[in-house]
Amino acid sequence: MDLLELGKDPAQARIVVAMSGGVDSSAAAAMVARAGYETIGVTLRLYDAGAASARPGTCCAGRDVYDARRVADSLGIPHYVLDYEDRFRAAVIEDFADAYARGETPIPCVRCNQRIKFRDLLGTARELGADALVTGHYAQIEFGPDGPELHRGAEAARDQSYFLFATTREQMAVLRFPLGSMEKARTRELATQFGLRVADKRDSQDICFVADGSYARVVEAVRPGAAEEGAIVDLGGTVLGRHAGIINFTVGQRRGLGLGGRCDDAVPLYVIRLEAESRRVVVGPGEALFERGLKLRGVNWLGEDEALRTGSHVTVKIRSAAPAVPAIVRGVRGGGAEVTFEEPQAGVAPGQACVFYDGTRVLGGGWIERDAAARAA
């Protein structure tokens, strides 16, 4: 059985599996090995193992590296640990800190996939002569008449296609996601059947390198001085209070404003935008969050239809957990795009991604720009 649709006998194929030490990548490795492929497990050490080893819900450090090795040993496959800590800091952690300092809300998981797993690790897999790189992502790659296509995972609650929008077609040709067609409960069942000790291990939570849940503390450690005080103002510029740094806020936030969360003791206040240059946090009523559209930079197009560049009706997600909503996407010069929503949407946050879909298929996506949205009337 050609589990990975490589078009060749599994016994003649070499597969590299990215093993984080969690149940998903471990189950994926077991599926590949038991299907008869020559399987090599690779684990990336991405950040300080000591800081993460005692905290549950992490990946790629400390205990997780040990768990990955134990799984590889139980499967009888070779296992290598690659120290990518310097690369990860430069490509993901520093980018994360810089984005927060600019008043954006970054998505480090996208950067990790884009710059570490599907660039650096994929390069290592090629050096090892691998026919494919397998990961435990809940997404699907299908091969259409024009080549590989990225699709949502079968279980909506686990779908990770949003975080994979920056994957290129060339990368998709050698990537495989064997868990994408199943639900998480089935993955755990398989892990139990395979006798994997991580079958009941809890999922990784939040951002792996944020050890105590404080994003601001990470930003301050990487970019000292980023947490400069400033004013909290209303939409008219009236000063309502002070804050300890824009890195403590994101668009749409209501709690933690230090203003009691209300204006005139009646109207709830939300963060409408962050002005990094003046260090101002602009707040206002919920209706001020709604936008008619947005602009994107760094767009990765995965659809072959040229209409995407000239104006195409699609659905889009502006946050990973948000529902997909109807919109028109139009490419612009410089590798960007403009998105117009069918109905105004709330909480458009610079630094987040906007990903385009046609049904289950990912057509592309890009990064939401600052000062890019058109306010709803």
C-alpha positions, 0 to 999 in steps of 0.5 A: 500500500502506497500510503504516501502516494509516491507512485513507487513501492514503499520498500524502495522509498526513503522517508524523513519524518519530523518528530516533535515528541508529541502524539501526532508526529509519533503516530505519523512516524509509526504509520510510515514505518509500519507501511514498509517505507525506509523511515528516518526520524528527525527532531529539531531542538529549537530553543533552550531545553532547560527553560522548557523541560519542566513545562507541559504543553511544549514541543521541540525541547527538553522532554519532547526530544527524549520522547521522540527518541523513545518512539523512534527506538520503539519503531526501530528507526534511526533518529537524529536530533538537529540543533536549530536553536540559532536559526529558530531564534533568528527566523522566528523568535526575533521576528516575533519580537520585532512584530510586537514592537511594530504594533502587530500580532505575529503568528510564529507557527507560520514562520516556523513552518515557512522558514524552519520546517519547510525550508531548512528541514526540507533541505536536510531531507533532500540531503538525506536522499528522502523521497518525502518529508512527513509531518503530523500536521492536520491538513491534506495535499491532493494532486490535481491536474495542475499539480499538488494542492493544499486542502483543509484537514478533515476535522474542522476543529483540528485543521491547520491549513491556515498555518501552512498558507506560505508553503510553496507548490515545490515544497508540497510536491515532497511534503506528506501529511498522513494525519490530515484525513483523520480525526484526532481521536483516531490518531490517539487510537492508532498511537495506542495500537502501535504501543507508543508511550506518548499516546495519551500525551497532552497536546502542545499549547500556545506558543512553544517558546513562551515559557510562562505565557507572557508574550511581553516578557519574551519581547522585552528579553529579545528587544530591550526597551520595546516596552516603552510607556505611552498613552491610551486614547479614544478615537478622538485623541483624548487621553484616557490613561497610560500603558506600560508598552504597546507590546501588551496589547492586540487589536480587539482586546478588551481586558487588561486596558486598565480603564475598567473596560468601559467608557462613560461607565456604559460602553465597553472599550476595545483596542482599535489600533496600535500606533507604534511610532507615537506609542499610543493605544487607540481604544473605542466601542466595538463597532469601530472594530469592523472593517470593509476590507484589508491589504496584504503583503507577502502573498503566496499564491497557490491557485492556478486561476489567474482570476485570483490576481485580477479579482476572484470570489473566495472565502477568507479567514483572518484568524486561525479560529475564525470562520471563513467568510465570503470576500473578493481577493485581488492581486496588486503590484509588489506581491500584495493583495486587496481583500474586500469582505462581503460583510464588514468583519471585526478584529482585523489585526496587522501581523495576522494572516489572511488565507483564501479558500475555495471550498476545502482548498487553500488558494493562498494567503498573505500578511495583514498590513498596518493602516490597511483596512477600510472602516465600516460606515 
